Amino acid sequence: MTAPLRPARPADAPAIAALHAASWRFAYRGALSEHYLATDVEADRLALWTQRLQSPQPPAGQHVIVAAEGDRLLGFVCAYPGEDPQWGSLLDNIHVSAQAHGAGIGAQLLAAVADHCAAACADAGLYLWVLQSNLQAQRFYAAHGAANVQADQWDAPGGTRVPTFRFAWQAGALPVSGRPKPPRGAPA
């Protein structure tokens, strides 16, 4: 399945926030505070996305893409090209609605944001942080060519400290299509 992609607009903030909160409630259960997930996550994500889409900081650095069918948000991705001198562009968020899981929307969003980051910073890699408990996400990134390069901790909203992994793509090896890259040396 492919979905129409477009840049996010300020009016998308409520739908993005709702999808972000739903995704965290599913994937981060047991990692983030149950109280936070049950009560504060929606308001917190709405405040974040309202601010990000109405007055991004820095305005030129943030890139948010949505996948939508009509008024229905299927997924979104947010990146900051060239954010880190060593690791390159930060893939800060990528979330797909539960109804669209397995339909290729995540791969489509990943490829689109990687293309944007490569165009903005040709000599930079791409990286993101993944919860160590989120095995599904780790498999997704590894299948699309990312390597697990570092362990760390995230001081998460709601007061928890969560173990994370940094997954990264080197410059020139960013995902460029909706299909995983073949291993090095394998025929394409």
TORVOTI-729205 format. One line per 5 residues: number of its first residue (from 0); their letters; for each residue y, x, z of N, C-alpha, C. Coordinates in Angstrom, 1 decimal. Example, Ala and Ser with C-alpha at 12.3 -4.5 7.8 and 13.67 -1.06 7.14 Angstrom:
REM TORVOTI-729205
0) as) -5.7,13.2,7.8,-4.5,12.3,7.8,-3.3,13.2,7.8 ~ -2.2,12.8,7.1,-1.1,13.7,7.1,0.0,12.9,7.9
END
This chain:
REM TORVOTI-729205
0) mtapl) -1.2,0.9,0.0,0.0,0.0,0.0,1.2,0.9,0.0 ~ 2.2,0.6,-0.8,3.5,1.2,-0.7,4.5,0.1,-0.4 ~ 5.5,0.5,0.3,6.6,-0.4,0.7,7.9,0.1,0.3 ~ 8.9,-0.7,0.0,10.2,-0.2,-0.4,10.8,0.5,0.8 ~ 11.4,1.7,0.5,12.0,2.5,1.5,13.5,2.5,1.3
5) rparp) 14.3,2.5,2.4,15.7,2.6,2.2,16.3,3.2,3.5 ~ 17.6,3.8,3.4,18.2,4.3,4.6,18.4,3.1,5.6 ~ 18.3,3.5,6.9,18.5,2.5,7.9,20.0,2.2,8.0 ~ 20.3,0.9,8.4,21.7,0.4,8.6,21.9,0.0,10.0 ~ 23.1,-0.1,10.5,23.3,-0.5,11.9,22.7,-1.8,12.2
10) adapa) 22.6,-2.7,11.2,21.9,-4.0,11.5,20.4,-3.9,11.7 ~ 19.8,-2.8,11.4,18.4,-2.6,11.6,18.1,-2.2,13.1 ~ 19.1,-1.9,13.9,18.9,-1.4,15.2,17.9,-2.3,16.1 ~ 18.1,-3.6,16.1,17.2,-4.4,16.9,15.7,-4.4,16.4 ~ 15.5,-4.4,15.1,14.1,-4.4,14.6,13.5,-3.0,14.9
15) iaalh) 14.3,-1.9,14.7,13.8,-0.6,14.9,13.5,-0.4,16.4 ~ 14.3,-0.9,17.3,14.1,-0.8,18.7,12.9,-1.6,19.1 ~ 12.7,-2.8,18.6,11.5,-3.6,18.9,10.2,-2.9,18.5 ~ 10.2,-2.3,17.3,9.0,-1.6,16.8,8.8,-0.3,17.6 ~ 9.9,0.4,18.0,9.7,1.6,18.8,9.1,1.2,20.2
20) aaswr) 9.6,0.2,20.8,9.1,-0.2,22.1,7.7,-0.7,22.0 ~ 7.3,-1.4,21.0,5.9,-1.9,20.8,5.0,-0.7,20.6 ~ 5.5,0.2,19.8,4.7,1.4,19.5,4.4,2.2,20.8 ~ 5.5,2.4,21.6,5.3,3.2,22.9,4.4,2.4,23.8 ~ 4.5,1.1,23.9,3.7,0.3,24.8,2.2,0.5,24.4
25) fayrg) 1.9,0.7,23.1,0.5,0.9,22.7,0.1,2.3,22.9 ~ 0.8,3.2,22.3,0.4,4.6,22.2,0.7,5.4,23.5 ~ 1.6,5.0,24.3,2.0,5.8,25.5,1.6,5.2,26.8 ~ 0.8,4.1,26.7,0.2,3.5,28.0,-0.6,4.6,28.7 ~ -0.3,4.7,30.0,-1.0,5.7,30.8,-0.2,7.0,30.8
30) alseh) 0.7,7.2,29.9,1.5,8.5,29.9,2.9,8.2,30.5 ~ 3.5,7.1,30.0,4.8,6.7,30.5,4.6,5.7,31.7 ~ 5.6,5.6,32.5,5.5,4.7,33.7,5.2,3.3,33.2 ~ 4.3,2.7,33.9,3.9,1.3,33.6,5.1,0.4,33.8 ~ 5.9,0.7,34.8,7.1,-0.1,35.1,8.1,0.0,33.9
35) ylatd) 8.3,1.2,33.5,9.2,1.4,32.4,8.7,0.7,31.1 ~ 7.5,0.8,30.8,6.9,0.1,29.6,7.0,-1.4,29.7 ~ 6.8,-1.9,30.9,6.8,-3.4,31.1,8.2,-4.0,31.2 ~ 9.2,-3.1,31.6,10.6,-3.7,31.8,11.7,-3.1,31.0 ~ 11.8,-1.7,31.1,13.0,-1.1,30.6,12.9,-0.6,29.2
40) veadr) 11.8,-0.5,28.6,11.6,0.2,27.3,12.4,-0.5,26.2 ~ 12.4,-1.8,26.2,13.1,-2.5,25.1,14.6,-2.3,25.2 ~ 15.2,-2.5,26.3,16.7,-2.3,26.5,17.0,-0.8,26.2 ~ 16.2,0.1,26.7,16.5,1.5,26.5,16.4,1.9,25.0 ~ 15.4,1.4,24.3,15.3,1.7,22.8,16.4,1.0,22.1
45) lalwt) 16.8,-0.2,22.4,17.9,-0.9,21.7,19.2,-0.1,21.9 ~ 19.5,0.3,23.1,20.7,1.1,23.4,20.7,2.4,22.5 ~ 19.5,3.1,22.5,19.4,4.3,21.7,19.6,4.1,20.2 ~ 19.0,3.1,19.7,19.1,2.9,18.2,20.4,2.3,17.8 ~ 21.0,1.5,18.7,22.4,1.0,18.4,23.3,2.1,18.3
50) qrlqs) 23.3,3.1,19.3,24.1,4.2,19.3,23.8,5.1,18.0 ~ 22.6,5.4,17.8,22.2,6.3,16.7,22.6,5.7,15.3 ~ 22.6,4.5,15.1,22.9,3.9,13.8,24.3,3.5,13.7 ~ 25.0,3.3,14.8,26.5,3.0,14.7,27.3,4.2,14.7 ~ 27.0,5.2,15.5,27.8,6.4,15.5,26.8,7.6,15.8
55) pqppa) 26.1,8.0,14.7,25.2,9.1,14.9,25.9,10.4,15.3 ~ 25.1,11.2,16.1,25.6,12.5,16.5,24.7,13.6,16.1 ~ 25.0,14.5,15.3,26.1,14.6,14.4,25.9,13.6,13.2 ~ 26.9,13.1,12.7,26.7,12.1,11.6,25.9,12.6,10.4 ~ 26.2,13.8,10.0,25.5,14.3,8.8,24.1,14.8,9.1
60) gqhvi) 23.7,15.0,10.3,22.5,15.6,10.6,21.3,14.6,10.7 ~ 21.6,13.4,11.1,20.5,12.4,11.3,20.2,11.7,10.0 ~ 18.9,11.5,9.8,18.4,10.8,8.6,17.3,9.8,9.1 ~ 17.6,8.5,8.9,16.7,7.4,9.3,16.3,6.6,8.1 ~ 15.0,6.4,7.9,14.5,5.7,6.7,13.7,4.5,7.3
65) vaaeg) 13.8,3.4,6.7,12.9,2.2,7.1,12.0,1.8,5.9 ~ 10.9,1.3,6.2,10.0,0.7,5.2,10.0,-0.8,5.6 ~ 10.4,-1.6,4.6,10.5,-3.0,4.9,10.1,-3.9,3.7 ~ 9.5,-5.0,4.1,9.2,-6.1,3.1,10.1,-7.3,3.4 ~ 11.1,-7.5,2.6,12.1,-8.5,3.0,12.7,-8.2,4.3
70) drllg) 12.6,-9.1,5.3,13.2,-9.0,6.6,12.2,-8.3,7.6 ~ 11.0,-8.1,7.1,9.9,-7.6,8.0,9.9,-6.0,8.0 ~ 10.2,-5.4,9.2,10.1,-4.0,9.3,8.7,-3.5,9.4 ~ 8.2,-2.6,8.5,6.9,-2.1,8.6,6.8,-0.8,9.3 ~ 7.9,0.0,9.2,7.9,1.3,9.9,9.3,1.9,9.7
75) fvcay) 9.5,3.0,10.5,10.7,3.8,10.3,10.4,5.3,10.7 ~ 11.3,6.1,10.2,11.2,7.5,10.5,12.6,8.1,10.8 ~ 12.8,9.0,11.7,14.1,9.6,12.0,13.9,11.1,12.1 ~ 14.7,11.9,11.4,14.7,13.3,11.4,16.1,13.9,11.5 ~ 16.1,15.2,11.9,17.3,15.9,12.0,17.1,17.2,11.3
80) pgedp) 17.5,17.3,10.0,17.3,18.5,9.2,18.0,19.7,9.8 ~ 17.2,20.8,9.8,17.8,22.1,10.3,18.1,22.1,11.7 ~ 17.5,21.3,12.5,17.8,21.2,13.9,17.5,22.4,14.8 ~ 16.5,23.2,14.4,16.1,24.3,15.2,16.0,25.6,14.3 ~ 16.7,26.7,14.7,16.7,27.9,13.9,15.3,28.5,13.6
85) qwgsl) 14.4,28.3,14.6,13.0,28.8,14.4,12.1,27.8,13.7 ~ 12.1,26.6,14.1,11.1,25.6,13.6,11.6,24.7,12.5 ~ 12.9,24.7,12.3,13.5,23.9,11.2,13.9,22.5,11.6 ~ 13.5,21.5,10.8,13.9,20.1,10.9,13.0,19.4,11.9 ~ 13.7,18.6,12.8,13.0,17.9,13.8,12.6,16.5,13.3
90) ldnih) 11.3,16.2,13.3,10.9,14.8,13.0,10.8,14.2,14.4 ~ 11.9,13.4,14.7,12.1,12.9,16.0,11.3,11.6,16.3 ~ 11.2,10.8,15.3,10.4,9.5,15.4,9.8,9.1,14.1 ~ 8.6,8.6,14.2,7.9,8.0,13.1,7.0,6.9,13.7 ~ 7.2,5.7,13.4,6.5,4.6,13.9,6.2,3.5,12.8
95) vsaqa) 5.0,3.0,12.9,4.5,2.0,11.9,4.1,0.8,12.7 ~ 4.4,-0.4,12.2,4.0,-1.6,13.0,2.5,-1.7,13.0 ~ 1.9,-2.4,14.0,0.5,-2.5,14.2,-0.1,-3.2,13.0 ~ 0.6,-4.1,12.4,0.1,-4.9,11.2,0.0,-4.0,10.0 ~ 0.7,-2.9,9.9,0.7,-2.0,8.8,-0.1,-0.7,9.0
100) hgagi) -0.7,-0.6,10.2,-1.5,0.7,10.4,-2.6,0.8,9.4 ~ -2.8,2.0,8.9,-3.9,2.2,7.9,-3.6,1.9,6.5 ~ -2.3,1.4,6.3,-2.0,1.0,4.9,-1.2,2.1,4.1 ~ -1.0,3.2,4.7,-0.3,4.3,4.0,1.2,4.4,4.3 ~ 1.7,3.5,5.1,3.1,3.4,5.3,3.6,4.7,6.1
105) gaqll) 2.8,5.2,7.1,3.1,6.4,7.8,3.2,7.6,6.9 ~ 2.2,7.7,6.0,2.2,8.8,5.0,3.4,8.7,4.1 ~ 3.8,7.5,3.7,4.9,7.3,2.8,6.2,7.7,3.5 ~ 6.4,7.3,4.7,7.6,7.7,5.5,7.6,9.2,5.7 ~ 6.5,9.8,6.1,6.4,11.2,6.3,6.8,12.0,5.1
110) aavad) 6.3,11.6,4.0,6.6,12.3,2.7,8.1,12.2,2.4 ~ 8.6,11.0,2.6,10.1,10.7,2.2,11.0,11.5,3.1 ~ 10.7,11.6,4.4,11.6,12.4,5.3,11.4,13.9,5.1 ~ 10.2,14.3,4.8,9.9,15.7,4.5,10.7,16.1,3.2 ~ 10.7,15.2,2.2,11.4,15.5,1.0,12.9,15.7,1.3
115) hcaaa) 13.5,14.8,2.1,14.9,14.9,2.5,15.2,16.2,3.2 ~ 14.3,16.5,4.2,14.5,17.7,5.0,14.4,19.0,4.1 ~ 13.5,19.0,3.2,13.3,20.1,2.3,14.5,20.3,1.4 ~ 15.1,19.2,0.9,16.3,19.2,0.1,17.5,19.7,0.9 ~ 17.6,19.2,2.1,18.7,19.6,3.0,18.6,21.0,3.5
120) cadag) 17.4,21.5,3.7,17.2,22.8,4.3,16.0,23.4,3.7 ~ 16.1,24.0,2.5,15.0,24.4,1.7,14.1,25.5,2.4 ~ 14.7,26.3,3.2,14.0,27.4,3.8,13.6,27.1,5.2 ~ 13.6,25.8,5.6,13.2,25.4,7.0,11.9,24.6,7.0 ~ 11.2,24.8,8.1,10.0,24.0,8.3,10.3,22.6,8.8
125) lylwv) 9.3,22.0,9.3,9.4,20.6,9.9,8.5,20.6,11.1 ~ 9.0,20.0,12.2,8.2,20.0,13.4,8.4,18.7,14.2 ~ 7.5,18.4,15.1,7.7,17.2,16.0,6.9,17.5,17.3 ~ 7.1,16.7,18.3,6.4,16.7,19.5,5.5,15.5,19.6 ~ 4.2,15.7,20.0,3.2,14.7,20.1,2.6,14.7,21.5
130) lqsnl) 2.4,13.5,22.1,1.8,13.5,23.4,0.4,14.1,23.2 ~ 0.0,14.9,24.2,-1.4,15.4,24.2,-2.4,14.3,24.2 ~ -2.1,13.2,24.8,-3.0,12.1,24.9,-3.1,11.2,23.6 ~ -2.2,11.4,22.7,-2.1,10.6,21.5,-2.9,11.3,20.4 ~ -4.3,11.1,20.5,-5.2,11.8,19.5,-5.0,11.2,18.1
135) qaqrf) -4.8,9.9,18.0,-4.6,9.3,16.7,-3.4,10.0,15.9 ~ -2.3,10.2,16.6,-1.2,10.8,16.0,-1.5,12.2,15.6 ~ -2.2,12.9,16.5,-2.5,14.3,16.2,-3.4,14.4,15.0 ~ -4.4,13.5,14.8,-5.2,13.5,13.6,-4.4,13.2,12.4 ~ -3.4,12.3,12.5,-2.6,12.0,11.3,-1.8,13.2,10.9
140) yaahg) -1.1,13.9,11.8,-0.3,15.1,11.4,-1.2,16.2,10.9 ~ -2.3,16.4,11.5,-3.2,17.5,11.0,-3.7,17.2,9.6 ~ -4.1,15.9,9.4,-4.5,15.5,8.1,-3.5,15.7,7.0 ~ -2.2,15.7,7.4,-1.1,15.9,6.5,-0.5,17.3,6.5 ~ -1.4,18.2,7.0,-1.0,19.7,6.9,-0.3,20.3,8.0
145) aanvq) 0.0,19.6,9.1,0.7,20.2,10.3,-0.3,21.0,11.1 ~ 0.2,22.0,11.8,-0.6,22.8,12.7,-0.1,22.6,14.2 ~ -1.0,22.5,15.1,-0.7,22.4,16.5,-0.3,23.9,16.9 ~ 0.9,24.1,17.3,1.4,25.5,17.5,1.9,25.8,18.9 ~ 2.0,24.7,19.8,2.5,25.0,21.1,2.3,23.8,22.0
150) adqwd) 2.1,24.1,23.3,2.0,23.1,24.3,3.3,23.1,25.1 ~ 3.7,22.0,25.7,4.9,21.9,26.5,4.8,20.6,27.3 ~ 5.9,20.3,28.0,6.1,19.1,28.8,7.3,18.3,28.3 ~ 7.2,17.0,28.4,8.4,16.1,28.1,8.8,15.4,29.3 ~ 10.1,15.5,29.7,10.6,14.6,30.8,10.9,13.3,30.2
155) apggt) 10.0,12.4,30.2,10.1,11.1,29.5,10.9,10.1,30.2 ~ 11.5,9.1,29.5,12.2,8.0,30.1,11.2,7.3,31.1 ~ 11.7,6.8,32.2,10.9,6.2,33.2,10.5,7.1,34.3 ~ 10.8,8.4,34.2,10.6,9.3,35.2,9.2,10.1,35.2 ~ 8.5,10.0,34.1,7.2,10.8,34.1,7.4,12.1,33.3
160) rvptf) 6.6,13.0,33.6,6.5,14.3,32.9,5.2,14.3,32.1 ~ 5.3,14.4,30.8,4.1,14.2,29.9,3.8,15.5,29.2 ~ 2.5,15.9,29.2,2.1,17.0,28.3,2.2,16.7,26.8 ~ 2.8,17.6,26.1,3.0,17.4,24.6,2.5,18.7,23.9 ~ 2.3,18.4,22.6,2.0,19.5,21.6,3.1,19.5,20.6
165) rfawq) 3.5,20.7,20.1,4.4,20.8,19.0,3.5,21.0,17.8 ~ 3.7,20.1,16.8,3.0,20.2,15.5,4.1,20.6,14.5 ~ 3.7,21.5,13.6,4.7,22.0,12.7,4.1,22.3,11.3 ~ 5.0,22.2,10.3,4.7,22.6,8.9,5.7,23.8,8.6 ~ 5.2,24.8,8.0,6.0,25.9,7.6,6.9,25.5,6.4
170) agalp) 8.0,26.2,6.2,8.8,25.9,5.0,8.0,26.1,3.8 ~ 8.1,25.3,2.8,7.3,25.3,1.6,6.0,24.7,1.7 ~ 5.6,24.2,2.9,4.3,23.5,3.1,4.5,22.2,3.7 ~ 5.7,21.6,3.5,5.9,20.2,4.0,5.1,19.2,3.2 ~ 4.7,18.1,3.9,4.0,17.0,3.1,5.0,16.5,2.0
175) vsgrp) 4.5,16.4,0.8,5.3,15.9,-0.3,4.8,14.7,-1.0 ~ 3.7,14.2,-0.6,3.2,12.9,-1.2,2.5,12.1,-0.1 ~ 2.1,10.9,-0.5,1.4,10.0,0.5,0.0,10.4,0.7 ~ -0.5,11.5,0.1,-1.9,11.9,0.3,-1.9,13.3,1.0 ~ -2.9,13.5,1.9,-3.0,14.8,2.5,-3.1,16.0,1.6
180) kpprg) -2.6,17.1,1.9,-2.7,18.3,1.1,-4.1,18.9,1.3 ~ -4.7,19.4,0.2,-6.0,20.1,0.3,-5.8,21.3,1.1 ~ -6.9,21.8,1.8,-6.8,23.1,2.5,-6.5,24.2,1.6 ~ -5.9,25.2,2.1,-5.5,26.4,1.3,-6.8,26.9,0.6 ~ -6.7,27.2,-0.7,-7.8,27.8,-1.4,-8.7,26.7,-2.1
185) apa) -8.5,25.5,-1.6,-9.3,24.4,-2.2,-8.7,23.8,-3.4 ~ -9.4,23.3,-4.4,-8.8,22.7,-5.6,-8.0,21.5,-5.2 ~ -6.9,21.3,-5.9,-6.1,20.2,-5.6,-6.6,18.9,-6.1
END
